[in-house]
């Protein structure tokens, strides 16, 4: 791996200069919105990798390796998953080895079919610099279902894999049963063995009584936060502690009924530090403390999908959960980007610039086209990204918006390929051969609206979005 002292420094917003930009004012910061990748298949987890690329799992079984400067991506793994990832089962959580430079491994959890049953497994893969290979099963044969499979992964400060599992649609059977791996947060050694200091040294179970954990991250003091789907009420934000019971299915949210209070007292139930009723479908979590956006200091950033009916509930958003100084409580919540009308599946943070990346799953369950990864970056001329050398496969379309004619600029690697244009419903509407590094293209026959383009070479795929306006 190239030493970081020899890395490149490049302007992060430079590639967006030819694209239409939406801005979002905060108190003292203005965020610029940019599409990074468009038209992928239900991105589920996005991670800022140790190589300064964005790594993304997609529900259909693909793992993508994305250059955050150009948006160029390659598919580095194609897994066979249950139902081809068309519903809730599929490729889910991902984490990278904490000593990636010396042990380039990636951990993935996914659902697979076994006869007529759905199962779940945690595997490790080796990264050879081009693709993920050499799958090793770490935990296999976890019961899965068409709903409630979890599953997020995160590496703990003491180098353990923390993994959420769903109750597979049956909390009565699984969540309170310590012999079941479902409805739990599991703690696992990097080689797949059980840590000797787990609450039960013969069990992966770290905490139990969960319904369907969909977000997992650490704060700076080692606090483990988990977001969890409720049934009809009480989506939860939990602090995860070893050996604790979180109540499901006997308790939803706080212990606030007579039956719940009795169960909580008898079973030492840990209550959430925040909850949402009716359910809003809380999702991916990350901790923010970067100086680039002072309004978000000491906050959890959480993707919210708006409930099963998506935008009909008007709850889809990114939530900024401002924490107390000790991180043990939520002081307030800011609800951002609601007008995008998108299901916000996951979030990750650029550690250099403080930019926020979000994975979008369309407007309706389980993920209508076009699914995207977009960036919200502080509007700052000194904003830059530090990263390893890139292939530099770039593509620009301008002016944007445009009425009838646009200029297409493309890297030499894309010359000779075809750029395909799709409408916002994912239907192919036009194809254009890229004949030179710079050419004028005619979009006059396209109806007014939003579009996205795809062009590929042996180095990967680049996508761009544009808006066609009327004269």
N, C-alpha and C positions, 0 to 999 in steps of 0.2 A: 504493500500500500504506500502511496506517495506520502511523504512527510508533510504535515500541515504547514510547516514553515515555507514550503514551496508552492502553496496553493495560490489560486487566482483570486483576485478581488474584482467583482464585476457589478455594475449597477443593476439592482434588482428590478427597478421599474422601467429600465430602458427598453425591454422587449414589448412593453405595453404602450409605448408612446404612440403607435399607429392605431391603437384600438380605442373604441369608445370607452370612457371611464365613468363609473358611478362613484360618487364620494359620499361619505357618511361622517358628519360632524359629531364629535363627542364634546366634552366640556372645553378642552384646550387642544385636542388632537383631531386631525381630519384623516380618515381612513380612505384609501383608494381601493376600489374593488376591481379585481382582474380575474378573468377566467384562465385557469392553468391547463386543465384537461377537460374535454367535453365528449360525451357520447360513450363513456365506459359503462360497464354493467354493474350497477348497484355497488359502488364502493362501500366497504364496511368499516375497515380500520385504516387509518393513515398514521404513519410514524415518521418522524424526522430521523433518518438513518445516520449512523456513524460516518458514512461516506458523504454526507451532506446532500443526499438525494431523498426524495419522499418515497417511502415504500407503502404500497396500498394493497390490501386484500379486496377482492370483489366477490360478491356472494356466489357467482357462477363458478368459482374455483380458480380464477386467475390471480396471480400476484404481479403487480406492476412496479417498475423501477422508473421513477419520474425525475427528470431534471427540472428543478424548480425555476430555473432561469428561462429556458426555452419552452418548457412543457413537453419536450420530446420524451416519449416513454417506450419501454420495451416490456414485453410479457416474459417474465423470468420463471414462471411456473404455471402449469395448467393441470389442476387436480380434477378428478372425477368426484363430484359431490352429489348428495341426495337431490333429486328432482331438478338437477342442473342449476340449483340455486334460485329456482323460480318463486319459491315461497320464503318462509322463515329459515329452514335449514340451508346449509351451504358452508362456504368458507367464511370464517368469522374472525376471531382475534389473532393478533400477531405481536411478537416481541423479538428483539434482537439480543444476541448474547452480550453480556456486559463487558466482556473482553474481546470485542469483535475483531480487533486488529490481529490478535493471536489465535482466536478461535472463531472464525467467521461462520457462525451458525445462526439460523433463524427458526423461531418456534411458531408453529401454527396450530390452530384448533379448527376442526371442520367436521361436518356430518357426512356420513357415507351410508349406503344402503346395504343391508344384510338380509337377503330374502325379501320378505315383506316388511321388515323392520328398519327403522332409522337408528343409527348409532352415532356416537361422537368419539373422536380421538384427539389427543395432543401428540404432535410429532415434531421432531427437529429435522432440519435440512441443512446441508452444507452449501455455502455460497462460493462459487469458483470464479467470481468476477464477471460472469455472464448470465448464469442461470442458477437456480436452486436445484440441488441434486441430493442423492443418498438419503432418502427418507428413513428415519428411525422412529418407530413407535415408542412413545414414552408412557402414555396411558391410553388404553384401548377399551372398546366395548362399553363405553358409558351409554346408558339408555338415552335415546333421543326421541324426538317427536316432531310433528308438523308445526308445533309451536314450542316456545319456551326452551331454547337450547343455550341461552347465554350468547356468547361467551367472550369476555375480554381477558387479555393477558397483560401483565406488567411485571417487570423485574424489580424485586425489592432491594432496599439498600444493602441487605446482607446476601444478595445474589441468589435469591430463590425465585422461582416462577410462581406468581399468584394468578389464579385462574377462577373466573366465575363460571358456574354452571346453572342452567335453568332447571325448573322442577319438572320439565317434560310434560307440562299440562296436568300434573297430578301432585299437588303439594301434600295432600293427605297421605300419599304413599311414600314420598321421597324426602321432603324438606326437613322434617323432624327426625328422620331415621339416620342415625350416625353411621350405619353400615352402608348407606347409599351415597354415591358421589353427586347425586342431583340436588339442586337447591342449596348449593354450598359455595363458599370460597375455599379453593384448594391451595395448599402450599407444597411445592415440589422442588426437589433438587434439580440442578441443571442437567443431570444425567437421567432424570426420570425417577429416581429413588425417593423414598419418603424421608424427610428430614427427621433426625432423631429428637429434635426439640419441638416437634409438633405437639399440640395438646394430647394426642394419643400417638405415641411413636410408631404405632402400627397402621396409622391412617393418614391419608392426605388431607383430611378435613381440618380446616383452620377455623371456619365459622359456619353456622348452619341456620336454618329457618329462613332461607331466601326464596323468592319467587322467580325472578329472572333478571339477574344482574347484567346491565348493558353498558356500564361505564366503570373505569377503574383507574385511579392514579394516586401518586404519592404527593404530599405536600413537603415543604422544605424541612420539617421537623420529624419526618418519618411517619406522619399520619397517613393511613390508607383510606381513601374515600371511594365509595361505591354508589353509583346511581342504579336504581332498581325499579322495574315496572310493577305497578300495582294492578289490581284486577279492574275495578271500576273507579275506585278512589285510592288515594294515598300512594301515588308515585313517591319514592323515597330517595333521600340522600343520606347515606350512612357513613359512619366512621367504623371501620372494621377492626375488631379486636380479637385476639386469640381466644378460642374456646367459647365465644359468646353465641347466644341464641338470638336471632332477629325476628322470631315470632311466627312467620308464615307457616301454615295457613290459619293459625289460631288468632293472629294479630295482624291487622292492616294499619300501617302507620304507627302513630303513637298509641300508647295503652290508655284508651279513653272511654271504654265501655266497662261495665261491671265484669263481664266475662273475661275481657282482655286484661283488666287490671289484676284479676285473680291469677290468670295464666302467667302474666309478666312477673308477678311477685314470686310465684313458685319456681319459675324457670330462669330467673335473672335475665330477662329480655332486654336487649339494647335497643333503645328507641332511636328513630332517625333524628338528624339535626335539622332537617327540613323535609317538607312533603307538599304534594300538589294534588288537590281534589277539585274537579274531576281529573282523571289521569291525563297527562299531556305527552306521554311517551318520552321520558328522559333518556338520554343516550350518552355518547362518548364524553369523557372528562379529560381535562388537562389543567395543571396549575400554572397560573400566570404571575410573574413578578418581574417582568422585564421593564427597564426604564423607558423604553420607546413609547409605551402607552401608560402614562401615569394613572389614568382613570381606572386601570385594571389591576393595580398593584395589590398583591396578596388576595387574589381572587381565584376561584374555580371557574373555568370556562366549560360550559356544558351544551352539547347539541340537544335540541328538542324537536321531535318529529310531529307534534301537534295532535297526537292520538291516532286511532285507527283510521279515521276518516280524513286525515291529513288537514288540508287547509280549511275544511268546513268548520273546524273548531277554532280557527284563527289563533292557534297556540304555537305554531311552528316558529322557531326562533333560535338564536344563540343566547343563552342565559349567562350573565356575568354575576356570579355569586360571591359577594364581598364577605370575606371572613373576618372574624375577630382576630386580635393579635396572636392568640394562642392557637388559632386554627380550629377550635372546638365548636364553633357555632357560626351560623350564617347571619350577618347583620342586615343585608338587603340584597335585592335582585334587580338587575337591569335587563330588560328584554329588548334585544337588538335584531335588526335585519328582518323583522316580521313581514315587511311588504314584499319580500322576495317570494313568498308563498312556496317555500321549499321545505322538504323534510331533511333536517340537519342531523346526519347520522354520526359523524365523528369530527374531531378537531385535533390539530397539532400546531406547534409553535416553532417558528424559525428562531433558533437560539441566538443568532447574530443580530437580526434586525428587529425581532419582536413581532414580525408579521404573523397573522393568524391564517391558517389554512383550514378549510372546512370541506367535508365530503357531503354532497347532496344526493338524496335519493328521490328526486322528482317531487311531484305535488301530491301523489296518492300512493297508498299502500299497494304492493310492496316496494315500488320504485319506478315510476313512469319516466319515460325519456324526456329530455336528455339528462342523464346523470352526470354530475360534474364534480371537479375539485376546483374551488375558487380561493383566492387570496384576498385578505384585507390587510393592506400595508400602510403604515404611517406615511403621510405625505411629507416627505423630508428629502431634500436634495442630497443629503449625506447618507441616505439609506443605502446600504450595500449588503451583499451576501458574500460570505467566505465559503468557497467550495473547491472541490477538486476539479482538475481540468475536465471540460465538457466536450462532447462531440460537436457542439455548436450548430446543431441542425435546427435552423430557425425558419419561420415563415411569418410573413406580415401581409395584412390586407388593409388597404386604405383608399379613400377616406372611409370612415366608419362612424356613423351611418353613411349609406350611399344610395343614390337614386337609380342609376343605370349602369355606370361603369366604375370599376375598382382597379387598383393596381395590386398585383400579386408579386411580392418579393419572396424568393425561396432560396434556401441553401443549395449549393451545387449538387449535393447528395440527393436532392429531391427532383432535379431536372430529369425529365424522361418518365416520371411517375404520373399518376392521375390524382388530382384533387377532387374528392367527391363532396358535394354539398347536400346536406340534409335539412329538412324543415324541423321545427321544434317538436313535432310528433315523432321524429325519427325516420321519416320517409325520405328516400333518396330522390332528389329533384333535379340534379344537374351534375355532370362530370366534366372536368376540364383537364386536358393534358398540360402539364407544366413543361413548357418548351424552352424556357430560358430562366435566368436568375431574376429577371424583372419583365413582367408583361401586363398588358391591360386585359381584363376579363369583362364580359358582358353579362350583367345580371338583370337586364331590363325585363325579361319575361317572367321573373319571379314575382309572386304576389308580395305585397307589403307584409313585413313580419320579421321574426328572428330566425337565424339560420346558424348552422355549425358545419365546419369543414374538416375533412380528414385527408392527410397525405402521408404515405409511408415509404421508407427505403429500408435497406438492410440494417441501418443504424437505429431504426425505430419509427415511431408514429408521432406526428404533430397534429394537433387540433386547434382550430381558431373559431371564434364566433363573430358574427356581424349582423347588422340590422339593415334591411332593405326598406327604404322609405318611398313614398309616392312623390310624384313631381308636384 
